[in-house]
Amino acid sequence: MWLLIVILVTCLFYYSRHRLSYFSSRGVRTLPPVPFLGNLTAVTLGRENFVEAIAAGYNAFKDQRYFGLYQYLVPTLIPRDPELIRQIMVRDFNSFIDRGVHIDADCDPLFGRNLIMLTGSKWRSMRASLSPAFSGARCRSMVPLMSESACAVLNYLQEKITGEQVIDVNTITMSYVNDVIASCAFGFASDSLKDPNNCIFRLGKKAVIQDTTQVMKFFGYENMKSIMKFLGVKLIPTQDAEQFSQLFKSALKARRENLVKPRPDFIQVLVDAANGKLKADCENDGNNNECAKTAEKFTDDDLVAQAVLFYIAGYDTTANLIYYFLYEMAINPAVQEKLHEELDTLPPENQINDMYEAVQEMEYLDMCVNEVLRLWPLVGSADRRSVATYDFGPTHPGSKDRLVAPAGIHVWLPIYSIHRDEKFWPNPDVCIPERFSKERKAEIVPYTYMPFGNGPRHCIGSRFAVLAAKVFLVKFLKHYKTKAIRASPHLSPRAFILRPKDGYQLIVAPRT
């Protein structure tokens, strides 16, 4: 018995060593990996966020065009060169059409059907079908609903805040984003600050990937898909998935049977997609050459999966954008004061005929949002997986070493790290909105700023997310100012996105 155990452990050790020699045998630099854990030891132990694991290699190999990182035993390439990033995301997109993580629908019926998990032609068709939901005209029509939700938050704050005090910004922003998505996407009216136990808010908080267990499930599917599938592990528990399905299917049914007045929301787009009535918004889709001209028909399960993705993708990330914006204003009072001056040029709210136009014309607000997204991108990296053999070129200029990888190589695009690279961004850790002024935008090196990814697989809901954040920020900062409790938020090691480790508290005070 003991002999068998020794033989098994020895075999596993040598298998691990073989897998962890992939890059060194090909002349690609890597930080020393740990058996079985690769370069994610600290991530696994809950000591650092995974973007910090990427940053360690990014900062160690400044002379390289790319370097290697091991997701446990899975070799993953990290490009540092903006031109190589352009090739992967845009020029050679057909070689990297799929994301690194793929969950089969037969394993997780709800999550496996959503846009992020789809591959190849299925992804193209679904992307083309959903793109009209995020067109400029569609988002513009949703601004009154966003404004209504933001006003509900302000009314709540006016009852609670009479002077300078510490508040949990997360409670405010999560409630706002939940109500916006519930209204704009699904036609549900909710006031989550007054009723935090409403059905969609309760389900949403369970579904969002925000704790260690969910993060480990995600990495498990990327590294051990067969085992995860065998064990029947689902990102969204079965009971919650069934409740989500019932909720959204009832909304679809009501819209189809004309029990609810048609609205320019996501549910209506899904209904039209199911009927094959939509034409793709190829301009917003960003993939004109491959963009389908008309949408295919989809099952209700397909549509429910997109509805759940819309909620999950928008819920935590948009709320985080608002928090980090308020945080940067708090630690940069001169920037906040300048933004307040721009806000003060707006007429009283009851005299604003078009809130969308008012928000869009605020140049300094836009500069501040762009700078906050540089410092705190909604997701710290974007993943891709090659579907064909690919030549990544020399490891560094003039080198004879080059990686020619077969189909299936994983790639992580280091968004957080490149956004804070002093080679491209002087004083990278300082909030300087003027980087994005009309005069200086041309100085930005292409593919060094990509808070929503880039190319045909960029975040489809980026326009909606930024607009929802801006509407809230205009209304909030018109009446309040923020001050920081701590100098710098450390990243939570127990979250997939960039969440502050020590919570979302800020000092908020009415403007005088």
Long-range contacts (C-beta under 8 A, 24 or more apart in sequence): 12-36, 16-73, 19-70, 19-73, 19-74, 19-75, 20-70, 20-73, 22-68, 22-70, 22-75, 23-67, 23-68, 23-70, 23-75, 23-403, 26-401, 26-403, 27-395, 27-399, 27-401, 27-402, 27-403, 28-66, 28-67, 28-68, 28-77, 28-395, 28-401, 28-403, 29-60, 29-61, 29-64, 29-67, 29-68, 29-395, 30-57, 30-67, 30-68, 30-69, 30-70, 31-56, 31-57, 31-60, 31-69, 33-70, 36-72, 36-73, 37-72, 38-69, 38-70, 38-71, 38-72, 38-73, 38-74, 39-69, 39-70, 39-71, 40-70, 40-71, 40-72, 40-219, 42-493, 43-493, 44-216, 46-212, 46-493, 46-494, 47-493, 48-491, 48-493, 49-380, 49-491, 49-492, 49-493, 49-495, 49-498, 50-215, 50-380, 50-381, 50-496, 51-380, 51-381, 51-414, 51-416, 51-417, 51-491, 51-498, 52-491, 54-78, 54-380, 54-381, 54-412, 54-414, 54-416, 54-417, 55-414, 55-416, 55-417, 55-420, 58-414, 58-417, 58-418, 58-421, 59-417, 62-423, 63-396, 64-395, 64-396, 65-392, 65-393, 65-394, 65-395, 65-396, 65-397, 66-392, 66-395, 66-403, 69-412, 71-219, 71-222, 71-223, 71-410, 72-219, 72-223, 73-223, 74-222, 74-223, 74-410, 75-409, 75-410, 76-100, 76-410, 76-411, 76-412, 77-392, 77-403, 77-405, 77-409, 77-410, 77-411, 77-412, 78-411, 78-412, 78-413, 78-414, 79-392, 79-411, 79-413, 79-414, 80-414, 80-418, 82-418, 82-424, 82-445, 82-446, 82-447, 82-448, 83-447, 84-392, 84-393, 85-413, 85-418, 85-447, 85-450, 85-454, 86-446, 86-447, 86-454, 88-384, 88-411, 88-413, 89-382, 89-384, 89-413, 89-447, 89-450, 89-453, 89-454, 89-455, 89-457, 90-454, 90-455, 90-456, 92-390, 93-287, 93-455, 93-456, 93-457, 94-290, 94-387, 94-388, 95-386, 95-387, 95-388, 95-390, 96-384, 96-385, 96-386, 96-387, 96-390, 96-411, 97-123, 97-387, 97-456, 97-457, 98-123, 98-384, 98-385, 98-387, 99-383, 99-384, 99-385, 99-457, 100-222, 100-383, 100-384, 100-385, 100-410, 100-411, 100-412, 101-218, 101-221, 101-222, 101-383, 102-221, 102-225, 102-385, 103-221, 103-225, 103-235, 104-229, 107-228, 107-229, 107-232, 107-234, 108-234, 108-235, 108-236, 109-241, 109-301, 110-234, 110-236, 110-241, 110-244, 110-245, 110-301, 110-304, 110-305, 110-308, 111-234, 111-235, 111-236, 111-305, 111-308, 112-305, 113-301, 113-302, 113-305, 113-306, 114-305, 114-306, 114-308, 114-309, 115-306, 115-309, 115-460, 116-309, 116-313, 120-387, 124-287, 124-290, 124-291, 124-292, 125-292, 125-295, 125-296, 126-298, 126-302, 126-306, 127-285, 127-287, 127-456, 127-460, 128-280, 128-282, 128-285, 128-291, 128-292, 128-295, 129-273, 129-278, 129-280, 129-292, 129-295, 129-296, 129-298, 130-269, 130-273, 130-306, 130-460, 131-280, 131-281, 131-282, 131-284, 131-285, 131-291, 131-460, 132-269, 132-272, 132-278, 132-279, 132-280, 132-281, 132-284, 133-266, 133-269, 134-281, 134-284, 134-460, 134-461, 134-462, 134-463, 134-464, 135-281, 135-284, 136-284, 136-463, 138-264, 138-269, 139-463, 139-464, 139-467, 140-356, 141-264, 142-184, 142-264, 142-265, 142-464, 142-467, 143-355, 143-356, 143-359, 143-467, 143-471, 144-355, 145-180, 145-183, 145-184, 146-180, 146-184, 146-467, 146-468, 146-471, 146-472, 147-355, 147-471, 147-475, 148-183, 149-176, 149-179, 149-180, 149-183, 150-176, 150-471, 150-472, 150-475, 150-476, 151-475, 152-179, 152-191, 152-193, 153-193, 153-472, 153-475, 153-476, 154-475, 154-476, 154-479, 156-193, 156-194, 157-480, 157-508, 158-479, 161-480, 161-508, 161-509, 161-510, 162-510, 163-509, 163-510, 164-483, 164-507, 164-508, 164-509, 165-507, 165-508, 165-509, 166-485, 166-505, 166-506, 166-507, 166-508, 167-505, 167-506, 167-507, 167-508, 168-503, 168-504, 168-505, 169-322, 169-323, 169-326, 169-504, 169-505, 169-506, 169-508, 170-319, 170-323, 170-503, 170-504, 171-504, 173-318, 173-319, 173-320, 173-322, 173-323, 173-472, 173-504, 174-205, 174-315, 174-316, 174-319, 175-201, 176-319, 176-322, 176-472, 177-314, 177-315, 177-318, 177-319, 177-322, 177-468, 178-204, 178-315, 180-318, 180-468, 181-310, 181-311, 181-314, 181-315, 183-265, 184-265, 184-266, 184-464, 184-468, 185-265, 185-266, 185-267, 185-307, 185-310, 185-311, 185-314, 186-248, 186-251, 186-265, 186-266, 186-267, 186-307, 187-251, 187-255, 187-260, 187-263, 187-265, 187-267, 188-251, 199-243, 199-247, 200-247, 200-311, 203-240, 203-243, 203-244, 203-247, 204-311, 204-312, 204-315, 206-236, 206-237, 206-240, 207-236, 207-240, 207-244, 207-308, 207-311, 207-312, 208-312, 208-315, 208-316, 209-235, 209-312, 209-316, 209-495, 209-496, 209-497, 210-316, 210-495, 210-496, 210-497, 210-499, 211-494, 211-495, 212-494, 214-496, 215-494, 215-495, 215-496, 218-496, 222-383, 222-410, 236-308, 244-304, 244-307, 244-308, 245-301, 245-304, 248-303, 248-304, 248-307, 248-308, 249-300, 249-304, 252-300, 252-303, 252-304, 266-307, 266-310, 267-307, 270-303, 270-306, 270-307, 273-297, 273-298, 273-303, 274-298, 274-299, 274-300, 274-303, 284-460, 284-463, 285-456, 285-460, 286-455, 286-456, 286-458, 287-455, 287-456, 290-456, 310-461, 313-459, 313-461, 314-461, 314-464, 314-465, 314-468, 316-497, 316-499, 317-378, 317-379, 317-465, 317-497, 318-378, 318-465, 318-468, 318-469, 320-376, 320-378, 320-497, 320-498, 320-499, 321-369, 321-372, 321-373, 321-376, 321-378, 321-465, 321-466, 321-469, 322-469, 322-472, 322-473, 323-500, 323-504, 323-506, 324-372, 324-375, 324-376, 324-498, 325-368, 325-369, 325-372, 325-469, 325-473, 326-473, 326-476, 326-482, 326-506, 327-482, 327-484, 327-489, 327-500, 327-506, 328-368, 328-371, 328-372, 328-375, 328-376, 328-431, 329-368, 329-477, 329-481, 329-482, 330-482, 330-483, 330-484, 330-506, 330-507, 331-431, 331-484, 331-487, 331-488, 332-431, 335-368, 335-431, 335-433, 336-477, 336-481, 336-482, 338-364, 339-364, 339-365, 339-368, 339-477, 340-477, 340-481, 340-511, 343-474, 343-477, 343-478, 346-474, 346-478, 349-475, 349-478, 355-471, 356-467, 358-474, 359-467, 359-470, 359-471, 359-474, 362-470, 362-474, 363-437, 363-438, 364-433, 365-470, 365-473, 365-474, 366-436, 366-470, 367-433, 367-434, 367-435, 367-436, 367-437, 368-431, 368-433, 369-466, 369-469, 369-470, 369-473, 370-433, 370-435, 370-436, 370-449, 371-431, 371-432, 371-433, 371-435, 371-436, 372-431, 373-451, 374-419, 374-425, 374-435, 374-449, 374-451, 375-419, 375-420, 375-429, 375-431, 376-498, 377-415, 377-416, 377-419, 377-450, 377-451, 377-452, 377-498, 378-451, 378-452, 378-459, 378-465, 378-497, 378-498, 379-415, 379-453, 379-496, 379-497, 379-498, 380-415, 380-416, 380-497, 380-498, 381-412, 381-413, 381-414, 381-415, 381-416, 382-412, 382-413, 382-415, 382-450, 382-453, 382-457, 383-410, 383-411, 383-412, 383-413, 384-410, 384-411, 384-413, 384-457, 385-409, 385-410, 385-411, 386-411, 413-450, 413-453, 415-450, 415-451, 415-453, 416-498, 418-448, 418-450, 419-448, 419-449, 419-451, 421-448, 424-448, 478-511, 479-510, 479-511, 480-508, 480-509, 480-510, 480-511, 481-508, 481-509, 481-511, 482-506, 482-507, 482-508, 482-509, 483-507, 483-508, 483-509
